[in-house]
Amino acid sequence: MSYDNKKRDILLPILIASALIVGVLIGLQLRENDIKRSRLFSSKSDKLNAIMNYIEEEYVDTIARDSLVEKTIPLMMANLDPHSVYIPAKEIESVNESLDGEFSGIGVEFNMPNDTVVVLNTVPGGPSERVGVKSGDRIVRINDTTIAGVKFPQDGIMKRLRGKTGTKVTVSVKRRGVAQLIKFTIVRDIIPVKSVDVAYMVEPKVGYIKISKFARDTYKEFSDAINKLHNQGMKKVIIDLRGNTGGYLDQAVEIVNEFLPENTLIVYTQGKARPRQNLYSDSRGSAKNDEVVVLIDEESASASEIVAGAIQDNDRGTIIGRRSFGKGLVQEQASLTDGSALRLTVARYYTPTGRSIQKPYKLGDGADYYMDISNRYIHGEMNNIDSIKQNTKLRYKTPKGKIVYGGGGIMPDIFVPLDTVGVGKFYKKVYEQSLIFKFTADYSDNHRQELNKITKIGQLKQYLTGQNLMGQFIRYCAKSGVYPEGRDLKHSYKLIDAQLKAFIGRNTPLNDEGFYPFIEPIDSVLKQAVAELHRKKGKY
């Protein structure tokens, strides 16, 4: 990749002294006369340190300086843009895990129907599989703590199952057909977290790749997916970035690189202390001849918008869905000596036509900033393209003359409104009580032996066809006092039937590859993407 990847080290002593107001002025005595002398200080950091010392030494009660600093720093950061944040040391591991692409744990995927942890799948070759934990096992106890049937919080369960690599945890499980609890002592190990949820052929020549985030290894996963689908005859690809809130910029750049001819601008970044940095494509792209469609929605942000913006601005493909979030700021994370970190906005990024897609914000007003998505619903934008107001002052043209706008996310080339087809009174009651999730969890548990044998989507479809799932589900709902009335069931039948099959599919060894093919027929955005690829002829 021909771009200059300049990352500047941040000198922690300077950062701590000048930005975090925790520099120690040894021996300074802040009596009344010292306060008068403090007026002579030439910098604001000196003033802040003087106040901190004065409070520590003269306040009526004993004050823990570290605690005061921990409470002060977030207040400072809250007066910057909404994406500059302070991350306390106790939270840094969980924050980093989401983008590291791995964590240390026991290697199980589970859900919690009826207040019980049920193992859906074990990571192949992972710690739990190695000792004999199986899908369908109910985890009753972790070490000496009972977690089943006591409304134990899910984050508390996660904390107990995860831990440092090489450490041990004992889990006691209830297995169907076995009277006694089975104890397993599991040695925690590194567990990979995938960011490419699924990659499969929607139909001959058309591939579908769902990316949930841009983590450390996302490009490698994407490259593997592209190669797999090419081997299956893919000529056209749909990249689904809906719900993808972003991540690492370099991973987004690498993915776009697959589709562009050499020496094409992908994105550029620029900030007060960061000179302009242009990022170009090279000659390595393996999908330069593939037709491409990118799916976005109001949750697609940051790195997702870099991909969509580069494809759109270079006239390389079609963007379909709803207007994206509008995050055009770049953060760098600086680690501090106590294990905490600052994630500070250091630059803006610009799409190839030169537009910033950052939506407006006021310094220190994060609450109003994040209300923007709710306001889009209120003002009807999710259902009507005419409700979307573009900033006509930020008008740009692509090389082929298409008009695009900055200042508020990526506007798709083809707008698809929020799909509410099938959402009737019966479905709303089912949704509010999570009855589809609970039913499919119970069904999967009761049919675990048959489901564990399914390894292909064709097998799964054939199996579920003869199960009369809807009839079983209606009876299940009746036990909770929920009944369809009038034409309610007919109105919601396709929506409910697809979700029942999809969630059961996720409870098989297919995992997400057993989920998305059932959602596909009721996904209006995906259907529009397939139709658009049928409409297009020839290469870009």
C-alpha positions as CSV (number, residue, x, y, z in Angstrom):
1,M,0.0,0.0,0.0
2,S,1.5,3.3,-1.1
3,Y,0.7,5.6,1.7
4,D,2.7,7.3,4.5
5,N,1.6,5.7,7.8
6,K,3.0,8.3,10.2
7,K,2.0,7.7,13.8
8,R,3.6,9.9,16.3
9,D,4.5,8.8,19.7
10,I,3.0,10.9,22.4
11,L,5.4,11.7,25.2
12,L,3.5,10.7,28.3
13,P,5.3,12.9,30.9
14,I,4.3,16.0,28.8
15,L,0.8,14.7,28.3
16,I,0.3,14.0,32.0
17,A,1.8,17.3,33.0
18,S,0.1,19.6,30.6
19,A,-3.1,17.9,29.5
20,L,-4.1,15.8,32.4
21,I,-3.5,18.3,35.2
22,V,-1.6,15.7,37.4
23,G,1.9,17.0,37.3
24,V,3.4,17.0,40.7
25,L,4.9,20.3,42.0
26,I,7.0,18.9,44.8
27,G,7.3,21.2,47.8
28,L,4.9,23.9,46.6
29,Q,3.0,25.3,49.6
30,L,-0.3,26.9,48.6
31,R,-1.3,29.2,51.4
32,E,-3.2,32.4,50.8
33,N,0.0,34.2,49.7
34,D,0.8,31.3,47.3
35,I,-2.5,31.8,45.6
36,K,-1.7,35.4,45.0
37,R,1.7,34.3,43.5
38,S,-0.1,31.8,41.3
39,R,-1.4,34.7,39.3
40,L,2.1,35.0,37.9
41,F,2.0,31.6,36.3
42,S,2.3,31.9,32.6
43,S,0.3,28.9,31.5
44,K,-3.1,27.4,32.1
45,S,-1.5,24.1,33.1
46,D,0.3,25.8,36.0
47,K,-3.0,27.3,37.2
48,L,-4.7,23.9,37.1
49,N,-1.8,22.2,39.0
50,A,-1.8,25.0,41.6
51,I,-5.6,24.6,42.2
52,M,-5.2,20.8,42.5
53,N,-2.4,21.2,45.0
54,Y,-4.3,23.8,47.0
55,I,-7.4,21.5,47.2
56,E,-5.3,18.6,48.2
57,E,-3.5,20.5,51.0
58,E,-6.1,22.9,52.3
59,Y,-9.5,21.3,51.8
60,V,-11.4,20.7,55.1
61,D,-11.5,16.9,54.6
62,T,-8.9,14.5,53.2
63,I,-9.2,14.2,49.5
64,A,-7.8,11.4,47.4
65,R,-5.9,13.2,44.6
66,D,-6.1,10.2,42.2
67,S,-9.8,10.0,42.6
68,L,-10.2,13.7,42.0
69,V,-8.1,13.4,38.8
70,E,-10.2,10.4,37.6
71,K,-13.4,12.5,37.9
72,T,-11.9,15.6,36.4
73,I,-10.4,14.2,33.2
74,P,-13.7,13.0,31.8
75,L,-15.1,16.5,32.4
76,M,-12.3,18.0,30.4
77,M,-12.8,15.5,27.6
78,A,-16.5,16.2,27.6
79,N,-15.8,19.7,26.5
80,L,-14.2,18.5,23.3
81,D,-15.8,16.8,20.3
82,P,-18.1,13.8,21.0
83,H,-15.6,11.2,20.0
84,S,-12.7,12.3,22.2
85,V,-12.9,10.3,25.4
86,Y,-10.9,9.2,28.4
87,I,-10.8,5.4,29.1
88,P,-10.1,4.4,32.7
89,A,-7.6,1.7,33.4
90,K,-10.3,-0.7,34.6
91,E,-12.2,-0.4,31.2
92,I,-9.2,-0.4,28.8
93,E,-9.2,-4.2,28.3
94,S,-12.8,-4.5,27.4
95,V,-12.6,-1.4,25.1
96,N,-9.6,-2.7,23.3
97,E,-11.0,-6.2,22.9
98,S,-13.7,-5.1,20.5
99,L,-11.0,-4.1,18.0
100,D,-8.2,-6.4,18.8
101,G,-10.0,-9.3,17.2
102,E,-9.3,-11.6,20.2
103,F,-9.7,-12.1,23.9
104,S,-8.7,-14.6,26.5
105,G,-11.5,-16.9,27.6
106,I,-13.0,-20.4,27.5
107,G,-14.2,-20.3,23.9
108,V,-18.0,-20.7,24.0
109,E,-20.9,-18.8,22.4
110,F,-24.0,-18.8,24.5
111,N,-27.4,-17.2,25.0
112,M,-29.5,-16.8,28.2
113,P,-33.1,-17.9,27.7
114,N,-35.0,-18.2,31.0
115,D,-32.1,-16.9,33.1
116,T,-29.9,-19.8,32.2
117,V,-26.6,-19.9,30.2
118,V,-27.0,-22.3,27.3
119,V,-23.9,-23.1,25.2
120,L,-24.8,-22.6,21.5
121,N,-21.4,-23.5,20.0
122,T,-17.8,-24.1,21.2
123,V,-14.9,-22.5,19.3
124,P,-13.3,-25.3,17.1
125,G,-10.1,-26.4,18.8
126,G,-10.8,-24.0,21.7
127,P,-10.4,-24.6,25.5
128,S,-14.0,-25.7,26.1
129,E,-14.1,-28.1,23.1
130,R,-10.8,-29.6,24.2
131,V,-12.2,-30.6,27.6
132,G,-15.6,-31.9,26.2
133,V,-18.1,-29.0,26.7
134,K,-20.9,-29.4,24.1
135,S,-23.5,-27.3,22.5
136,G,-26.7,-27.5,24.6
137,D,-24.9,-27.7,27.9
138,R,-26.3,-25.4,30.6
139,I,-23.7,-23.7,32.7
140,V,-25.0,-23.8,36.3
141,R,-22.0,-22.8,38.3
142,I,-18.7,-20.9,37.7
143,N,-16.1,-21.9,40.3
144,D,-18.2,-21.7,43.5
145,T,-20.7,-19.2,42.2
146,T,-24.2,-20.4,41.1
147,I,-25.3,-18.4,38.1
148,A,-28.4,-20.3,36.9
149,G,-31.9,-19.2,37.9
150,V,-30.7,-16.3,40.1
151,K,-30.9,-13.5,37.5
152,F,-27.1,-13.2,37.4
153,P,-26.1,-10.3,35.1
154,Q,-24.6,-11.3,31.8
155,D,-21.6,-8.9,32.2
156,G,-20.8,-10.7,35.5
157,I,-20.8,-14.0,33.7
158,M,-18.5,-12.7,31.0
159,K,-16.1,-11.4,33.6
160,R,-16.0,-14.8,35.4
161,L,-15.5,-16.8,32.2
162,R,-12.8,-14.5,30.8
163,G,-9.4,-14.0,32.3
164,K,-5.6,-14.1,31.7
165,T,-4.3,-16.7,29.3
166,G,-3.2,-19.8,31.1
167,T,-5.4,-19.3,34.2
168,K,-8.0,-21.9,35.1
169,V,-11.8,-21.7,35.7
170,T,-14.1,-24.5,36.7
171,V,-17.6,-24.7,35.2
172,S,-20.4,-27.1,36.3
173,V,-22.8,-27.9,33.5
174,K,-26.2,-29.7,33.3
175,R,-26.4,-31.9,30.3
176,R,-29.6,-33.4,28.9
177,G,-29.9,-37.1,29.9
178,V,-27.2,-36.8,32.6
179,A,-28.5,-36.7,36.2
180,Q,-25.5,-35.2,37.9
181,L,-23.7,-31.9,37.1
182,I,-20.6,-32.4,35.0
183,K,-17.5,-30.4,36.2
184,F,-14.9,-29.1,33.7
185,T,-11.7,-27.4,34.6
186,I,-10.9,-25.2,31.6
187,V,-7.6,-23.4,30.9
188,R,-8.3,-20.0,29.4
189,D,-6.7,-19.3,26.0
190,I,-6.8,-16.7,23.2
191,I,-10.1,-16.7,21.4
192,P,-10.4,-15.1,18.0
193,V,-13.4,-12.7,17.4
194,K,-14.4,-12.6,13.8
195,S,-15.5,-9.3,12.2
196,V,-16.7,-10.8,8.9
197,D,-19.9,-12.4,10.1
198,V,-20.7,-14.4,6.9
199,A,-19.7,-14.8,3.3
200,Y,-21.8,-16.8,0.9
201,M,-23.3,-16.9,-2.6
202,V,-26.7,-15.2,-2.7
203,E,-27.3,-16.6,-6.1
204,P,-25.0,-17.7,-9.0
205,K,-22.3,-15.1,-9.6
206,V,-23.5,-12.9,-6.7
207,G,-21.6,-13.0,-3.4
208,Y,-22.6,-11.4,-0.1
209,I,-20.1,-10.4,2.7
210,K,-21.3,-9.0,6.0
211,I,-18.7,-7.0,8.0
212,S,-19.7,-6.1,11.6
213,K,-16.7,-4.0,12.5
214,F,-13.2,-3.0,11.3
215,A,-10.9,-4.8,13.7
216,R,-7.2,-5.6,13.5
217,D,-7.7,-8.6,11.2
218,T,-10.7,-7.6,9.2
219,Y,-8.9,-7.2,5.9
220,K,-7.4,-10.7,6.2
221,E,-10.9,-12.1,6.9
222,F,-12.3,-10.1,4.0
223,S,-9.6,-11.2,1.7
224,D,-10.2,-14.9,2.6
225,A,-13.9,-14.3,2.0
226,I,-13.3,-12.8,-1.4
227,N,-11.1,-15.6,-2.4
228,K,-13.6,-18.2,-1.2
229,L,-16.4,-16.6,-3.2
230,H,-14.3,-16.1,-6.3
231,N,-13.6,-19.9,-6.2
232,Q,-17.4,-20.4,-6.2
233,G,-17.9,-18.3,-9.3
234,M,-18.5,-14.8,-7.9
235,K,-18.5,-11.9,-10.3
236,K,-20.5,-9.4,-8.3
237,V,-20.3,-8.7,-4.6
238,I,-22.6,-7.1,-2.0
239,I,-20.7,-5.7,1.0
240,D,-23.0,-5.2,3.9
241,L,-21.9,-2.5,6.3
242,R,-25.2,-1.9,8.0
243,G,-24.8,-1.5,11.8
244,N,-21.0,-1.3,11.4
245,T,-19.9,1.6,13.6
246,G,-16.3,1.5,12.3
247,G,-12.9,0.7,13.7
248,Y,-9.4,0.9,12.2
249,L,-9.0,3.2,9.2
250,D,-6.2,1.1,7.7
251,Q,-8.5,-1.9,7.5
252,A,-11.1,0.1,5.6
253,V,-8.4,1.4,3.2
254,E,-7.1,-2.2,2.5
255,I,-10.6,-3.4,1.7
256,V,-11.3,-0.5,-0.8
257,N,-7.9,-1.2,-2.3
258,E,-9.3,-4.5,-3.6
259,F,-11.7,-2.8,-5.9
260,L,-9.8,0.2,-7.3
261,P,-7.2,0.5,-10.2
262,E,-3.7,1.5,-9.2
263,N,-2.9,5.0,-7.9
264,T,-6.5,6.0,-7.2
265,L,-7.2,8.2,-4.1
266,I,-9.1,6.3,-1.4
267,V,-9.2,8.9,1.4
268,Y,-7.0,11.6,2.9
269,T,-6.6,12.8,6.5
270,Q,-5.6,16.2,7.8
271,G,-5.4,17.9,11.2
272,K,-3.7,20.8,13.0
273,A,-0.8,18.7,14.0
274,R,-1.2,16.1,11.2
275,P,-0.2,17.2,7.7
276,R,-2.3,16.0,4.9
277,Q,-1.8,12.3,4.2
278,N,-3.1,10.9,0.9
279,L,-3.9,7.2,0.9
280,Y,-3.9,5.6,-2.6
281,S,-4.6,2.2,-4.1
282,D,-1.9,0.0,-5.4
283,S,-1.8,-2.9,-7.9
284,R,-2.8,-5.7,-5.5
285,G,-6.6,-5.5,-5.8
286,S,-8.1,-8.9,-6.5
287,A,-11.7,-7.6,-7.2
288,K,-11.0,-4.8,-9.6
289,N,-13.3,-6.3,-12.2
290,D,-16.1,-7.3,-9.8
291,E,-19.3,-5.3,-9.8
292,V,-19.9,-4.0,-6.2
293,V,-22.7,-2.7,-4.1
294,V,-22.3,-1.4,-0.6
295,L,-25.1,-1.5,1.9
296,I,-25.3,1.2,4.7
297,D,-27.7,2.6,7.2
298,E,-27.8,5.1,10.0
299,E,-25.4,3.1,12.2
300,S,-22.7,2.8,9.5
301,A,-20.0,5.1,10.7
302,S,-16.3,6.1,10.5
303,A,-14.4,3.3,8.7
304,S,-17.7,2.1,7.1
305,E,-18.2,5.6,5.6
306,I,-14.6,5.6,4.3
307,V,-15.4,2.4,2.3
308,A,-18.8,3.7,1.1
309,G,-17.3,7.2,0.3
310,A,-14.4,5.9,-1.7
311,I,-16.6,3.5,-3.7
312,Q,-19.1,6.3,-4.4
313,D,-16.7,9.2,-5.1
314,N,-14.7,7.0,-7.5
315,D,-17.9,5.9,-9.4
316,R,-16.8,2.4,-8.6
317,G,-20.1,1.0,-7.4
318,T,-23.6,1.7,-6.0
319,I,-24.4,2.6,-2.4
320,I,-27.8,1.3,-1.2
321,G,-29.7,1.8,2.0
322,R,-30.2,4.9,4.3
323,R,-28.0,7.9,5.1
324,S,-25.0,6.9,7.2
325,F,-24.1,8.2,10.7
326,G,-21.8,11.0,9.7
327,K,-18.5,10.5,11.6
328,G,-15.6,12.1,9.8
329,L,-13.1,12.4,12.7
330,V,-10.0,10.4,13.2
331,Q,-8.9,9.4,16.8
332,E,-5.6,8.2,18.1
333,Q,-5.3,6.3,21.4
334,A,-2.5,7.3,23.8
335,S,-1.7,5.0,26.6
336,L,-0.9,6.4,30.1
337,T,1.4,5.0,32.7
338,D,-1.4,3.8,35.0
339,G,-3.0,1.7,32.2
340,S,-5.7,4.3,31.3
341,A,-5.8,6.0,27.9
342,L,-6.9,9.0,25.9
343,R,-8.7,8.5,22.7
344,L,-8.2,11.9,21.1
345,T,-9.5,13.3,17.8
346,V,-6.3,14.4,15.9
347,A,-7.6,14.8,12.3
348,R,-10.5,14.8,9.9
349,Y,-10.8,12.5,7.0
350,Y,-12.0,13.5,3.5
351,T,-13.4,11.4,0.7
352,P,-11.7,11.4,-2.7
353,T,-13.9,14.4,-3.9
354,G,-12.7,16.4,-0.9
355,R,-15.8,16.2,1.2
356,S,-15.9,15.8,5.0
357,I,-18.9,13.7,5.9
358,Q,-18.8,14.7,9.6
359,K,-22.2,15.9,10.8
360,P,-22.4,19.1,12.8
361,Y,-21.5,19.1,16.5
362,K,-20.9,21.6,19.3
363,L,-18.0,21.3,21.6
364,G,-19.2,19.8,24.9
365,D,-22.6,18.9,23.6
366,G,-22.5,15.1,23.1
367,A,-26.1,14.5,24.2
368,D,-27.5,16.6,21.4
369,Y,-25.1,15.0,18.9
370,Y,-26.2,11.5,19.6
371,M,-29.9,12.6,19.5
372,D,-29.4,13.1,15.8
373,I,-30.4,9.5,14.9
374,S,-33.6,9.7,17.0
375,N,-34.4,13.0,15.3
376,R,-34.1,11.3,11.9
377,Y,-36.9,8.9,13.0
378,I,-39.0,11.7,14.4
379,H,-38.7,13.8,11.2
380,G,-39.6,10.9,8.9
381,E,-36.2,10.5,7.3
382,M,-36.1,6.7,7.7
383,N,-39.3,6.4,5.6
384,N,-39.2,9.2,3.1
385,I,-36.2,10.5,1.1
386,D,-37.9,13.9,0.8
387,S,-37.4,14.4,4.5
388,I,-33.6,14.3,4.1
389,K,-32.1,17.8,4.0
390,Q,-28.7,18.1,2.3
391,N,-26.3,21.0,2.8
392,T,-26.3,22.5,-0.7
393,K,-23.2,24.6,0.2
394,L,-21.2,21.3,0.5
395,R,-21.9,20.1,-3.0
396,Y,-19.3,18.0,-4.9
397,K,-19.0,16.1,-8.2
398,T,-17.6,12.7,-8.8
399,P,-15.4,12.1,-12.0
400,K,-18.5,11.0,-13.9
401,G,-20.5,14.0,-12.8
402,K,-22.7,12.5,-10.0
403,I,-23.6,15.1,-7.3
404,V,-22.6,14.1,-3.7
405,Y,-22.8,16.1,-0.5
406,G,-20.7,16.6,2.6
407,G,-21.5,17.6,6.1
408,G,-23.8,14.8,7.2
409,G,-22.9,11.2,6.4
410,I,-23.0,9.3,3.1
411,M,-26.3,9.6,1.2
412,P,-26.9,6.3,-0.7
413,D,-27.3,6.3,-4.5
414,I,-30.5,4.3,-4.0
415,F,-32.6,5.0,-0.9
416,V,-34.5,2.1,0.7
417,P,-36.9,3.1,3.5
418,L,-37.1,1.3,6.8
419,D,-39.1,-1.8,6.2
420,T,-42.1,-2.2,8.4
421,V,-43.9,-4.8,6.3
422,G,-45.3,-7.5,8.5
423,V,-45.0,-5.5,11.8
424,G,-48.6,-5.9,13.1
425,K,-50.1,-6.0,16.6
426,F,-49.3,-9.7,17.0
427,Y,-45.7,-9.3,15.9
428,K,-45.2,-6.3,18.2
429,K,-46.4,-8.4,21.2
430,V,-44.1,-11.2,20.2
431,Y,-41.2,-8.8,19.8
432,E,-41.8,-7.0,23.2
433,Q,-41.7,-10.3,25.1
434,S,-38.8,-11.8,23.0
435,L,-40.9,-14.8,22.2
436,I,-39.1,-15.7,19.0
437,F,-35.8,-15.8,20.7
438,K,-37.1,-17.8,23.7
439,F,-39.0,-20.3,21.4
440,T,-36.0,-20.9,19.1
441,A,-33.7,-21.4,22.1
442,D,-36.0,-24.0,23.6
443,Y,-36.6,-25.6,20.3
444,S,-32.9,-25.9,19.6
445,D,-32.3,-27.3,23.0
446,N,-34.9,-29.9,22.5
447,H,-33.6,-30.9,19.1
448,R,-29.9,-30.5,19.8
449,Q,-29.0,-34.0,18.5
450,E,-30.6,-33.5,15.1
451,L,-29.4,-29.9,14.7
452,N,-25.8,-30.8,15.5
453,K,-25.7,-33.1,12.5
454,I,-26.5,-30.2,10.0
455,T,-23.5,-28.8,8.2
456,K,-25.0,-27.4,5.0
457,I,-27.7,-24.8,4.4
458,G,-29.6,-27.2,2.1
459,Q,-29.8,-29.8,4.9
460,L,-31.1,-27.2,7.3
461,K,-33.8,-25.9,4.9
462,Q,-35.0,-29.4,4.2
463,Y,-35.1,-30.3,7.9
464,L,-37.1,-27.2,8.9
465,T,-39.6,-27.5,6.1
466,G,-41.2,-30.5,7.8
467,Q,-41.3,-29.1,11.4
468,N,-44.5,-27.0,11.3
469,L,-42.6,-24.3,13.2
470,M,-45.4,-21.8,13.0
471,G,-47.9,-24.1,14.6
472,Q,-45.5,-24.9,17.5
473,F,-44.8,-21.2,17.9
474,I,-48.5,-20.2,18.1
475,R,-49.0,-22.7,20.8
476,Y,-45.9,-21.4,22.6
477,C,-47.1,-17.8,22.4
478,A,-50.5,-18.9,23.8
479,K,-48.8,-20.1,27.0
480,S,-47.6,-16.5,27.5
481,G,-51.1,-15.1,26.8
482,V,-50.2,-13.8,23.3
483,Y,-52.7,-14.7,20.5
484,P,-53.0,-13.5,16.9
485,E,-56.2,-11.7,16.1
486,G,-58.0,-11.4,12.8
487,R,-55.6,-11.1,9.9
488,D,-52.6,-10.5,12.2
489,L,-50.9,-13.9,11.6
490,K,-51.3,-13.6,7.8
491,H,-49.9,-10.1,7.9
492,S,-46.8,-11.2,9.9
493,Y,-46.4,-14.7,8.7
494,K,-43.4,-14.3,6.4
495,L,-41.5,-12.1,8.9
496,I,-42.0,-14.5,11.8
497,D,-41.4,-17.6,9.8
498,A,-38.1,-16.3,8.5
499,Q,-36.9,-15.2,11.9
500,L,-37.9,-18.6,13.5
501,K,-35.8,-20.5,10.9
502,A,-32.9,-18.0,11.1
503,F,-32.5,-18.2,14.8
504,I,-32.7,-22.0,14.8
505,G,-30.1,-22.0,12.0
506,R,-27.8,-19.9,14.2
507,N,-28.1,-22.8,16.8
508,T,-26.5,-25.3,14.4
509,P,-22.8,-25.7,13.5
510,L,-23.5,-23.4,10.6
511,N,-23.8,-20.5,13.0
512,D,-24.4,-17.2,11.0
513,E,-24.3,-19.1,7.7
514,G,-27.5,-20.7,8.9
515,F,-28.9,-17.4,9.9
516,Y,-28.6,-14.9,7.0
517,P,-29.9,-17.1,4.1
518,F,-33.3,-17.1,5.9
519,I,-33.3,-13.4,6.6
520,E,-32.4,-12.6,3.0
521,P,-36.0,-13.0,1.5
522,I,-37.4,-10.4,4.0
523,D,-34.4,-8.0,3.7
524,S,-35.7,-5.2,1.4
525,V,-32.2,-3.6,1.2
526,L,-30.5,-6.8,0.2
527,K,-33.2,-7.5,-2.4
528,Q,-32.7,-4.1,-3.9
529,A,-29.0,-4.8,-4.1
530,V,-29.5,-8.0,-6.0
531,A,-32.0,-6.2,-8.3
532,E,-29.4,-3.5,-9.0
533,L,-26.7,-6.0,-9.9
534,H,-29.1,-7.7,-12.3
535,R,-29.8,-4.3,-13.9
536,K,-26.1,-3.4,-14.4
537,K,-24.3,-4.8,-17.4
538,G,-20.6,-4.8,-18.2
539,K,-17.6,-3.8,-16.1
540,Y,-16.8,-0.6,-14.3
